[in-house]
Amino acid sequence: MSTVFDVIVIGEGITGLSAAGALAKQGFSTATFEQQLFGGLVININELDPAPPGGEAGGAAYAAEMTGANAEAGVTSIQEEVTALATADGGFSVSTAGGSYRARRVIVASGAKLKTLGVPGEAEFEGRGVSKCADCDGPMFQNETVAVIGGGDSALQEANVLTHYCAKVLLIHRGAAFSAQPRFLEQVQGNAKIEPRFNSTVEAILGDKMVEKIRIKGTAGSEELAVAGVFAYIGLEPNAAFVPATVQRDDTGRLVTNEQLETALPGVFAAGAVRSGCGGSLDDALADAQRVAAAVAAQLK
Ligand SMILES: Cc1cc2nc3c(=O)[nH]c(=O)nc-3n(C[C@H](O)[C@H](O)[C@H](O)COP(=O)(O)OP(=O)(O)OC[C@H]3O[C@@H](n4cnc5c(N)ncnc54)[C@H](O)[C@@H]3O)c2cc1C
């Protein structure tokens, strides 16, 4: 019979890594599953703002620190995508293409992915001007004009990052004002390379081999703007397709939990960016990780 872990944590983002480490240190047999690379959303952020408490400011280095500490604490890290989660023999089974794994409790910490614009040209020019990573791809746009789409923290933060490389950053927002925290607003307002365009939506991304322009629609109608790159930060959508449909979601698809972060399926918990009501920052993710680890430990003791 295969091993039954005390806890399986789905996702090696900051939430999953932190919760798994806390449980393993208390002596619970703990496994984490990851479909891509450990770290999740922070992996491409060179300078986390604010810097994590007592950790590295670079997202990849911070996640690597946690991964190393988890290995020392005895966490089993399994690099496989979870495709299904179900009840089994009084506990749970977690399925991947590689097999099926058992656990007494499951923490869903599968986070979220950046939403796409859904406009013509976006998929076609992916990797040829359309990017999701300002820190990694910014250097390819030295002295060029690029467009950042969005009006929240991520859009403003990444627009600032891009000004380290680009001549101009058009910051295109569908609303009449940005919704970011004051420190990001101040950074944008004080940055002469950033040109905001309010009340505007992207209609299409255009080019030949590479992105050459975007068509936006504003209050005065449509216009084309010459840009070499397009970065969309218009919000996140949760990664929860493998979670049974019986587990309640909110209207954004995030998993609904009680105060102990337990979902409607007793024994299955949700924490971090995949959870309804979790704030958007790293501090929120870390706080969720501690809460969920405490709640799971209380049930297993
Ligand atoms: C562009 C951007 C910049 C940001 N900058 C900052 C910042 O400077 N400061 C700050 O405080 N916060 C910042 N944030 C927010 C911060 O990144 C998140 O709050 C935090 O990373 C959420 O962590 P998480 O572990 O809950 O989710 P995620 O980071 O999304 O991790 C989830 C993990 O689960 C994995 N996964 C998903 N589905 C499966 C599956 N089926 N099987 C196996 N694995 C799976 C994913 O691959 C991923 O690795 C930023 C966010 C974005 C988008």
The ligand as an ORCA input file, in Angstrom:
! r2SCAN-3c Opt
* xyz 0 1
  C       3.253     40.708    -10.822
  C       3.089     40.493     -9.342
  C       3.947     41.151     -8.454
  C       3.803     40.979     -7.070
  N       4.650     41.641     -6.223
  C       4.461     41.544     -4.893
  C       5.295     42.278     -3.983
  O       6.224     42.974     -4.397
  N       5.043     42.190     -2.640
  C       4.025     41.422     -2.145
  O       3.822     41.401     -0.920
  N       3.243     40.678     -2.983
  C       3.426     40.740     -4.335
  N       2.628     40.018     -5.176
  C       1.620     39.108     -4.600
  C       2.268     37.768     -4.183
  O       3.029     37.296     -5.276
  C       1.174     36.751     -3.798
  O       0.401     37.249     -2.751
  C       1.746     35.409     -3.332
  O       2.837     35.039     -4.122
  C       0.675     34.329     -3.373
  O       1.288     33.099     -3.046
  P       0.497     31.713     -3.141
  O       1.467     30.675     -2.684
  O      -0.797     31.816     -2.428
  O       0.134     31.495     -4.682
  P       1.094     31.290     -5.950
  O       2.288     32.141     -5.861
  O       0.199     31.448     -7.139
  O       1.589     29.764     -5.836
  C       0.764     28.682     -6.171
  C       1.620     27.537     -6.679
  O       0.769     26.416     -6.910
  C       1.149     25.776     -8.118
  N      -0.002     25.031     -8.641
  C      -1.156     25.537     -9.136
  N      -1.977     24.540     -9.535
  C      -1.319     23.381     -9.274
  C      -1.632     22.004     -9.493
  N      -2.799     21.626    -10.049
  N      -0.731     21.062     -9.124
  C       0.470     21.428     -8.559
  N       0.826     22.733     -8.365
  C      -0.061     23.675     -8.713
  C       1.555     26.946     -9.021
  O       2.393     26.486    -10.074
  C       2.295     27.832     -8.013
  O       3.658     27.526     -7.941
  C       2.765     40.150     -6.565
  C       1.917     39.475     -7.462
  C       2.067     39.637     -8.832
  C       1.137     38.923     -9.779
*
